[in-house]
Amino acid sequence: MRMSIMAGSVALALWGCATAPKTVTIATPYNPDDFVPWTEKGSSTLRGQAFLKTVGGDVKTCAGNDVILMPATKYNKEVMVNFTSINSSVKFTNRSPDAARFNVKAICDAQGNFSFSGLPSLEWYVITDVFWGVPSGAKIERQGGPVEKLMALSPGENSVTLTDRDRF
């Protein structure tokens, strides 16, 4: 279930380029040893659903989109704080492509459900994208966007729902 994902694809693929990227230097050094606890087999299961509501009240899910679990290391926390506080695209001057190899990936089903099993009971970022298209003149305008939540998993069953309040 562990997937190696190309540098920056986890976050940058989920966040569009609405404005010019802000340049950020990560102060926390990347250290692969910090990620080791997240590679251990664990007894936690995470089941979830991700959806957003349109202005008209329709529900749109993450159907077919990747759901990423990103280890909540000090390094990744700094990355995520910059994404969520800037609320636009970010260009990191020193982001390590190796950090993404510790992410875990699943795919949302048609109802926006997803699940992970065998996880260690640690903090994880749950990240996915819920989007749809709206006709705008001769083109289709993309609506929706990324949703994420920081989760502290307990042994056994855990659940999460990502909705409008988890957008950034």
C-alpha positions, -999 to +999 in steps of 0.1 A: +000+000+000+030+023+005+034+043-027+064+062-039+051+095-053+072+119-074+085+150-057+059+175-049+031+155-065+012+150-033+006+186-025+013+204-057-009+181-078-037+187-054-034+225-053-040+245-084-022+276-094-048+302-086-022+329-080+015+333-086+035+309-063+049+322-031+085+311-025+092+294+008+123+279+024+116+250+048+135+256+081+132+220+093+158+198+077+146+167+059+158+136+078+145+102+066+150+088+101+122+110+113+098+091+090+107+056+103+078+053+128+053+058+100+067+029+080+060+004+108+030-020+105+003-009+129-032-019+141-050+013+130-076+014+103-088+047+088-121+048+070-134+081+056-154+101+031-147+133+013-173+156-002-181+193-008-215+210-014-221+233-043-238+266-039-270+250-051-267+222-024-255+194-046-230+170-031-197+164-050-174+136-038-137+128-043-148+098-066-118+084-085-093+108-069-063+099-048-064+101-010-030+107+005-019+100+040+012+121+047+032+114+079+028+144+103+066+147+109+080+181+119+092+185+084+058+178+068+040+199+094+060+229+082+052+221+046+015+219+053+014+250+074+028+269+045+002+255+021-028+262+044-016+296+056-008+310+022-039+295+006-023+295-029+004+277-047+038+275-030+072+270-045+096+255-019+133+263-025+145+232-006+117+206-006+130+171-006+115+148-032+123+118-009+097+128+017+068+117-006+080+081-006+066+078+029+031+087+019+003+061+017-023+063-011-058+050-017-085+060-042-120+073-034-149+052-045-180+066-063-195+077-030-163+094-019-154+066+006-118+055+012-100+032+037-065+024+049-054-005+072-023-016+090-013+019+099+007+029+130-012+049+156+004+083+148-006+116+134-013+117+097-025+144+072-054+131+052-055+149+018-076+147-013-092+168-039-129+173-046-136+191-078-162+194-106-167+215-137-191+243-144-198+257-179-184+292-182-187+306-217-169+283-241-149+265-214-154+245-182-145+263-150-131+241-122-149+243-089-141+228-055-105+220-045-083+203-019-095+192+015-072+181+043-073+172+080-047+163+106-057+130+123-042+114+154-050+077+148-058+054+177-054+016+176-084+000+159-110+017+139-108+054+131-130+075+109-128+109+092-151+131+071-136+158+049-161+185+040-163+222+033-148+232+066-116+213+057-110+232+025-081+255+021 
